Amino acid sequence: MRRSKLKKYSVLTAVIAGAAGVAAAGPAQAAAGTTLKLAAGDDAYVSSARTNVAFGGEAKLVAGIAGKETKTSFLKFAVPAGTKVAGARLVLTTQAPSASTVAIRQVANTAWTEGKLTAATAPALGSVLGSAVPGSTLSFDLGKVVKGPGTYAFALSSTGAAVRFQSAEAKTGAPVLEVKTDTDVSPPVVSTPKPAGDCVTDAKLVPSCGVLWGAAAGGFTTAPRDQALKDWEKLSGRTSTIFHTYHKGDENFPTKAEIAMTSDAAAPRVLLTNWKIAYGSSWAKVAQGQQDKRIDAFAARAKAYGKKFFLVLNHEPENDVVAKAGSGMEAKDFAAMYRHTILRLRAQGVTNVVNVMAYMGNEKWMAQSWWKDLYPGDDVVDWMGLDSYVSVEPGYYHAGKFNDLLDRAPTGGGLGFYDWSITQHAAKPIMVAEWGAYHRVGKVNDKSAVYNSVLPELAKRPGIKAIVYFDTKKDDEGDRDISIDSTPAALAAFKKLAADPIFKVKLG
């Protein structure tokens, strides 16, 4: 936890009533059932005549021939983790009538981004999935391709006159991937989610059902973190499946205490450790290889440890960004540092690290132009993470409940962290890597309402697969109490939360 320096798209769920007005390339979706409407995370067209020009910022997509140019459009969508897909359909809005036939092709490469996509860098096109002549809209049945969670890319092409469609940057009519589910994923659910059968984690530590329960206890004290967690577990009434610790620079970890805590057969735990690898250096220098000795030393320790564990590289990076050219701490430097570190670990044979990208989610930073630039890429990130807190003092800074720490939106408007994450990185599970309810020291207020709000919010947000509480009597500035027992009512509410069976997840 750290204090902040300062005191494109949407996802909807709806029941599709029919397909009137859509020029379908396949059978219409069934009327019954819930449909998740996903906006394109990236979309752009490329030109055969302007091979090095990127058109990702335009409000249109183009497929076909215009003069001496042949234009092809690309779209990318991410289906959220945990989605049970029963059908899928892409719906496009045309800008003008056309008699041209438009084909849709699958694109295997999903690493491209709209800001850098050009004809020179465009991925190869796969086989034709369908074709149709558009009306006011154009629809393609993609149920045979989109079968579960993950990132999917497609291309639109035509040998006829160019057809123009609204892009994700358009004010209306943006492309939508309608994913029909066989379970209700709509927000109004308010009942407590209950695991069905045995919940167990997979290779990326994602639970098959339920939510991983974790904690970091004894923050900003001299108490050993292992003993602080054991005391916290007794207080809360549940073993913390995730044991959260913090390291920097050349510190040796996993430590003996961390190894012991995660080797206790009577209380199974998995390690979540934050590492400020650039401590005493800079992100740019790490990316340039100047800390490879440090990375390699950690790689050897990680392999010797052997067990799966979560690794967060420089949590809350937006708080450390120096948005000045050459600082070595720009957002792009963070992304490069992260990529270099993870790829080098993999090259060293490390296979037991599960990577978490942990944002702070502060309104000021979310509104910065470099917010997206911090992200190092889906290929090196396994989980999306958020560190966020709420006050229980009415009218005080960030007063609210559990939903407020998830929905904190950019200054000036935009998506909150949860909606941004499931839209832009929908295939990634979400970890609330630090959360807590606080009041100022000496200004005691009850935290029960926050703790009581957690289960209903988890029921509405299937993307969240882990929550990790940060417990301390005083924060880094000494004036915020984030402990679960600051009042008897708060402790009772927290113990009730901790006892819920949704957190009964077995480490696989």
Salt bridges, closest charged atoms under 4 A:
ASP42 OD2 - LYS76 NZ 3.62
GLU69 OE1 - ARG50 NE 3.01
GLU114 OE2 - LYS8 NZ 2.24
GLU169 OE2 - LYS8 NZ 2.38
GLU233 OE1 - ARG269 NH2 2.94
ASP250 OD1 - ARG294 NE 2.80
GLU251 OE1 - HIS247 ND1 3.05
GLU258 OE2 - HIS247 NE2 2.66
ASP264 OD2 - ARG269 NH1 3.94
ASP292 OD1 - HIS340 NE2 2.65
ASP292 OD2 - ARG344 NH1 3.35
ASP296 OD1 - ARG344 NE 2.85
GLU316 OE1 - ARG2 NE 3.30
ASP320 OD1 - ARG2 NH1 2.88
ASP320 OD2 - LYS276 NZ 3.33
GLU363 OE2 - HIS398 NE2 2.87
ASP378 OD1 - HIS425 ND1 3.23
ASP379 OD1 - ARG339 NH1 2.79
ASP382 OD1 - LYS204 NZ 3.35
GLU393 OE1 - ARG440 NH2 2.76
ASP407 OD2 - ARG461 NH2 2.78
GLU457 OE2 - LYS460 NZ 3.36
GLU457 OE1 - ARG461 NE 3.00
ASP475 OD2 - ARG3 NH2 2.53
GLU477 OE1 - ARG3 NH1 3.12
ASP479 OD1 - ARG3 NH2 2.24
ASP481 OD1 - LYS447 NZ 3.35
ASP485 OD1 - LYS473 NZ 2.87
ASP500 OD2 - LYS194 NZ 3.24
